[in-house]
Amino acid sequence: MKIVLGAELAMAAGGSSVVGLLKRLRFPQAQVDMMHAVPPPIYTGWEYDPVIAPSVLAEIAQQDRDSAAGSLEKLAQELGSALHPVAVVTTGNPAERLMTYADECKADLIAVNGTVAGPLVAFLTGSVARGLVIGAHQSVLLARGESDELRPLRAVLATDHSPYSERCIAQLSTLWPQGIQHITVLTSFPEERLRAMEPMLPPVSVPPTQAVRETLEAKNNALIERLGGCFHPMLTTFESRVSPLPVHEAIAEAMKETNAELLILGAHGHSFLQRLTLGSTSFREAVFSPYSVLVMRA
């Protein structure tokens, strides 16, 4: 399994959310390419100097690359030999370089620290997390908060049971993170809206609200049975949760009540237009949620 890690120089000091989470997830046979993108130098006027500009810019660029290489060497020690870390230093926009490199090396996952920003800030700054959720062809892991490597990892898997969501879950089974101790399979439906419509419907033996809930419970349980065949039953336990709340409220409630640190959900879309105009659950949760998010793309 190939993982491209968006490496910040500050990670070398230790305590990085994404490094800790990668180690806790324990992807089998993983190789991590630590990629740091040195921003291109911007110095007004120097590009017009035929003598100074080339030599000065080249020297500054080399200093940046040397500094990055030293930091990545320390980061490799923190990751440990089990993840087979490889250092890659390039120049350019971090999100663009991460996506391009991930495509070139046929990566399965891009992993970065995902800082939380307000809606206006995230929209205007074009953050790395936002850029990856919109543009990456791979699954994306956005790590947030402290990562205690000794603490069992609990996750919420949110699904709408659509064909695309099912393919994303199949991809999760292929990646097979062995470090997740407990997974809550969550789905939601507008119970209040259905209940308000019941008086207008003809008499039926089973109320629509009850029928929908029972159908979703059955789908959750069938999914748990499939996941149980992929994850080790002695290492990972499962539970089903069907919520009547709107999807974002259902996710927030499930994360809190199950003491989960990781949210797993599908990306909902392949084409650039779909991802750009989505306004989807995955985009909102990935960019604005306070917890770590694994956005699966199949």
C-alpha positions in Angstrom: 0.0 0.0 0.0 1.4 3.4 -1.0 0.7 6.4 1.2 1.8 10.0 0.3 2.3 12.0 3.5 2.1 15.8 3.1 5.1 16.6 5.3 5.4 19.9 7.1 8.8 20.9 8.5 7.3 21.3 12.0 6.5 17.6 12.0 10.1 16.8 12.6 9.7 18.2 16.2 7.3 15.4 17.0 3.6 15.4 18.1 2.2 15.5 14.6 -1.5 14.5 14.4 -1.1 12.7 11.0 2.0 10.8 12.0 0.4 9.5 15.2 -2.8 8.6 13.4 -1.0 6.7 10.6 0.9 4.7 13.2 -2.3 3.9 15.1 -4.2 2.9 12.0 -1.6 0.2 11.2 -2.1 -0.2 7.5 -0.5 -3.5 6.5 2.6 -3.5 4.2 2.4 0.3 4.0 5.1 2.5 2.4 5.0 6.2 3.2 6.5 8.7 0.8 7.1 11.9 2.9 6.6 14.7 0.4 7.4 18.3 1.2 6.7 21.1 -1.3 9.1 24.1 -1.0 7.1 27.2 -2.0 8.5 28.9 -5.1 10.4 32.1 -4.2 8.7 35.4 -4.8 11.0 38.4 -4.7 9.7 41.5 -6.5 12.2 42.9 -9.0 14.9 40.2 -8.7 13.7 38.4 -11.8 14.7 41.4 -13.9 18.3 41.5 -12.6 20.3 39.4 -15.1 23.3 39.0 -12.7 21.9 38.7 -9.2 18.6 37.0 -9.7 19.6 33.5 -11.0 22.4 33.0 -8.4 20.5 34.4 -5.4 17.3 32.5 -6.2 19.2 29.3 -6.8 21.1 29.6 -3.5 17.9 30.3 -1.6 16.1 27.4 -3.2 19.0 25.0 -2.4 19.0 26.2 1.3 15.2 25.4 1.4 15.7 22.0 -0.1 18.6 21.2 2.3 16.5 22.3 5.3 13.6 20.2 4.1 15.8 17.1 3.6 17.1 17.4 7.2 13.6 17.7 8.6 12.4 14.7 6.6 15.2 12.6 7.9 14.1 13.3 11.5 10.5 12.7 10.5 11.5 9.3 9.0 12.8 8.3 12.4 9.6 9.3 14.1 7.5 7.3 11.6 9.7 4.2 12.2 11.0 1.5 9.8 7.7 -0.3 9.8 6.2 2.3 7.5 9.3 2.3 5.1 9.5 6.1 4.9 11.0 7.7 1.7 11.8 11.4 1.5 10.6 13.5 -1.5 11.4 17.2 -1.8 9.8 19.3 -4.6 8.8 22.9 -5.3 5.4 24.3 -5.9 1.9 24.6 -4.4 1.6 21.9 -1.7 -1.9 20.6 -2.7 -1.1 20.5 -6.4 2.2 18.8 -5.9 0.7 16.2 -3.5 -2.0 15.3 -6.0 0.3 15.2 -9.0 2.8 13.0 -7.1 0.1 10.7 -5.8 -1.1 10.2 -9.3 2.4 9.5 -10.6 3.2 6.9 -8.0 -0.3 5.4 -8.1 -0.8 6.0 -4.3 -3.7 4.6 -2.5 -4.0 7.3 0.2 -2.9 10.9 0.8 -2.4 11.9 4.4 -2.1 15.4 5.8 -2.6 17.4 9.0 -6.1 19.0 8.6 -6.3 22.2 10.5 -9.8 23.5 11.2 -10.7 27.0 9.8 -13.8 29.0 9.6 -16.0 28.8 6.5 -14.8 32.1 5.0 -11.2 31.4 5.7 -11.3 27.9 4.3 -13.1 29.2 1.2 -10.7 32.1 0.5 -7.4 30.5 1.4 -7.7 27.4 -0.8 -6.3 25.3 2.1 -4.5 22.0 1.4 -7.3 20.0 3.0 -9.9 21.7 0.8 -7.8 21.3 -2.3 -7.3 17.6 -1.7 -11.0 16.9 -0.9 -12.0 18.6 -4.2 -9.2 17.5 -6.5 -7.5 14.3 -5.3 -8.2 11.0 -7.1 -7.2 9.0 -4.1 -8.7 8.6 -0.6 -7.6 11.4 1.7 -6.8 11.2 5.5 -7.1 14.5 7.3 -5.7 14.2 10.9 -6.7 16.6 13.7 -6.2 16.8 17.4 -3.8 14.9 19.6 -3.1 11.3 18.7 -2.3 9.1 21.7 -0.7 6.0 20.2 -1.6 3.9 23.3 -5.3 4.8 23.1 -7.6 2.3 21.2 -8.9 3.9 18.0 -12.6 4.2 17.6 -14.3 5.2 14.3 -17.7 6.1 12.9 -18.4 4.9 9.4 -21.1 7.0 7.9 -23.0 5.5 4.9 -26.1 6.2 2.8 -25.9 2.7 1.4 -25.7 4.1 -2.2 -23.8 2.1 -4.8 -20.9 4.6 -4.6 -20.8 4.3 -0.8 -20.7 0.6 -1.1 -17.7 0.8 -3.4 -15.9 3.1 -1.0 -16.5 0.6 1.8 -15.1 -2.1 -0.4 -12.0 0.1 -0.9 -11.7 0.5 2.9 -11.7 -3.3 3.3 -8.9 -3.5 0.8 -6.8 -0.9 2.7 -7.6 -2.9 5.9 -6.5 -0.6 8.7 -5.8 -3.1 11.5 -5.6 -0.5 14.3 -9.3 0.4 14.5 -10.7 -1.2 17.7 -14.4 -0.3 17.2 -16.5 0.8 14.2 -19.9 2.3 14.5 -21.8 2.0 11.2 -24.1 5.0 11.0 -26.9 6.0 8.7 -29.7 8.5 9.1 -33.1 9.3 7.6 -35.6 12.2 8.0 -37.9 10.5 10.5 -39.9 13.6 11.5 -40.7 14.3 7.8 -41.9 10.7 7.2 -43.9 10.7 10.4 -45.6 14.0 9.3 -46.6 12.3 6.0 -48.1 9.2 7.5 -51.7 10.6 8.1 -51.8 11.4 4.4 -51.0 7.9 3.3 -53.4 5.0 2.9 -53.5 2.4 5.7 -50.6 0.0 5.7 -49.7 -2.9 8.0 -46.3 -1.3 8.9 -45.9 2.4 9.3 -43.5 3.9 6.8 -41.2 5.3 9.5 -40.9 1.8 11.1 -40.4 0.2 7.7 -37.6 2.6 6.7 -35.8 2.2 10.1 -36.0 -1.6 9.9 -34.7 -1.6 6.3 -31.8 0.6 7.3 -31.0 -1.6 10.3 -31.0 -4.6 8.0 -28.6 -2.9 5.6 -26.3 -1.8 8.4 -26.2 -5.3 9.8 -25.5 -6.8 6.4 -22.6 -4.3 6.0 -21.3 -5.2 9.4 -21.3 -8.8 8.4 -19.3 -8.1 5.3 -16.8 -5.9 7.2 -16.5 -8.6 9.9 -15.2 -10.9 7.2 -12.4 -8.5 6.3 -11.4 -7.1 9.7 -10.0 -9.4 12.4 -13.0 -10.3 14.7 -10.6 -10.4 17.7 -9.3 -6.9 16.9 -12.3 -4.9 15.7 -15.9 -4.8 17.0 -18.9 -3.3 15.3 -22.3 -1.7 16.1 -25.2 -0.4 14.1 -26.7 3.1 14.5 -29.7 4.4 12.7 -30.4 8.1 13.5 -33.5 10.2 12.8 -31.4 13.4 12.9 -30.1 15.4 9.9 -26.9 13.9 8.7 -24.4 16.4 10.2 -26.2 16.3 13.6 -26.3 12.5 13.4 -22.5 12.4 12.8 -21.7 14.8 15.6 -23.9 12.9 18.0 -22.4 9.5 17.1 -18.9 10.8 17.3 -19.5 12.2 20.8 -21.5 9.3 22.2 -19.2 6.6 20.9 -16.1 8.5 21.9 -14.8 8.2 18.3 -11.8 10.0 16.9 -12.1 9.1 13.2 -14.9 9.7 10.8 -15.0 7.5 7.7 -17.2 8.4 4.7 -17.3 8.4 0.9 -16.3 11.2 -1.3 -19.6 11.2 -3.3 -18.4 12.0 -6.8 -15.7 11.3 -9.5 -15.7 14.2 -11.9 -14.2 17.6 -11.1 -17.6 19.3 -11.5 -19.2 16.9 -9.1 -16.5 17.5 -6.5 -16.5 21.3 -7.0 -20.3 21.8 -6.9 -20.9 19.1 -4.3 -21.6 21.0 -1.1 -21.7 17.4 0.2 -21.5 15.8 3.6 -18.0 14.6 2.9 -16.8 18.1 1.9 -18.3 19.8 4.9 -17.1 17.2 7.4 -13.6 17.0 5.9 -13.0 20.8 5.9 -14.9 22.0 9.0 -15.2 19.1 11.5 -13.0 19.1 14.6 -12.1 15.4 14.3 -10.0 13.3 12.0 -11.7 12.3 8.7 -10.9 9.6 6.2 -12.6 10.4 2.9 -12.8 7.3 0.8 -12.7 7.6 -3.0 -13.5 4.5 -5.1 
